[in-house]
Amino acid sequence: MTQPAHIVHLTPHLGGGIGKTLLTLAEAQRGPGFAHSFLILERPEKTQFLDRLRALGCRVELADDAPGAARALLASADIVQLEWWNHPATFAFLCGTELPAMRLLAWCHVSGLGTPRIPRGLFEAAGRVLFTSACSLQSETVAALDEATRRRIGVVSSGVGLAEPRARIADPKGRLRVGYVGSLNFSKLHPRFVDFLAAVDLPDFAVRVWGDVQNRELLLDQCRRAGKSGLLDFAGYTTDVAEALASLDVIAYLLNPHHYGTGENALVEAMSAGVVPVVLGNPAESVLVEDGRSGVVVDGPRAFAAAIRRLAGNPLERHRLGRNAAERTASRFTPRAMGDAMAAQYRELLGCEKRSIDFRRTLGTEPAQWFLACQEGGADFARRIPDMAHDPFDRHNLFEPSKGSLTHFCTRFPADARLRAWQDLARECVAA
């Protein structure tokens, strides 16, 4: 009997969106074809997806627990699947560990259209590079690649709709129920999110928010300063997204125009539940939402307010848009579609020989180089710091505690002199 191909996923963690995506893939490929194992670089804060993967029979190891065992696990892989985003732990492991020869597939969970860029060296190192959205094909990095390298690029969406959407019950008072599910850090959420919501002039209008508590107090303060202290209703983090979405008519999915996202799993889940998406015309959202057919695309607070008023007064229009949104996701964004698409990528890569990869040559030898490899403008980063420090759309790249920001890299690599100098400059610019 032929042994299943062993896929070892190398990932910084199994939290949030990446945990759900990898669990979905492992479940979709249960059977004789593929066996999935997971090597995690950081100890998880939440074990929800780690526990479910182990219950599925997948091997899950923490790289720090036994470095020798981690190397042996990678050596046993038919394919090493690198779950890529600009996480400092990924650079530290790839460039600081003696690794075996491998067939490397890099699945990119950031768009690469702005910061964070996908390092050019990753395209050289990997046998296959996969994007989670076709919007990434428009990046400047891809445009600069030679034709042979571009042929090793593919697209496999990480977004999957709800398996069993809950029946939605109309509000007994006929009110429009608007919500947001997703990240609350401003590398993802629009920095003027509250301004959009405050522009809506409807009685008792409020938006229910599900997500981690990051920036909660800041958002509440913005509501108070807008004279609408009851505008946001924080429901906290939820593991039952289907229940949350069943209580909504509209999702106000208003993201930073410079955001890093691609597959937008929260948006896909909402659409699969028949919730009408109202989005900005950012690249990733534009791939998913067709204005006037499967949702509404707006360009500012005034247009958002008009869209909400229109949807509040027209339940038939809400029903049409919600139905179309659900139909759009029903066949394209399913576990089977993800599993089949990834299986085709695996089969192509399995025809190649394993090879040794010098990540220090392709990605750099020190943390400051790794950080710059993902920055728009690269070597001009230091010159851009004063502008970034005061730009509400870009300052997160300096000061967010995570998401591959300068602060994140400084925390992980406190001895790096260039990182510290950039951090000092950023702080001086804010204080000036």
Secondary structure, DSSP 8 states (H G I E B T S, - for coil): ----EEEEEEES---HHHHHHHHHHHHHTTTTTEEEEEEESS--S--HHHHHHHHTT-EEEETTT-HHHHHHHHHT-SEEEEEES--HHHHHHHHHS----B-EEEEE-S--SSSS---HHHHHH-SEEEESSGGGGGSHHHHTS-HHHHTTEEE-------SS-------TT----EEEES--STTTB-TTHHHHHHT---TT--EEEES-STTHHHHHHHHHHTT-TTSEEEEE--S-HHHHHHT-SEEEE-B-TT---SS-HHHHHHHHTT-EEEEE--HHHHHH--BTTTBEEESSHHHHHHHHHHHHT-HHHHHHHHHHHHHHHHHHSSHHHHHHHHHHHHHHHHTS--B---HHHHH-SSHHHHHHHTSTTGGGHHHHHHHHHT-TTTTHHHH-SSTT-HHHHHHH-TT-HHHHHHHHHHHHHHH-
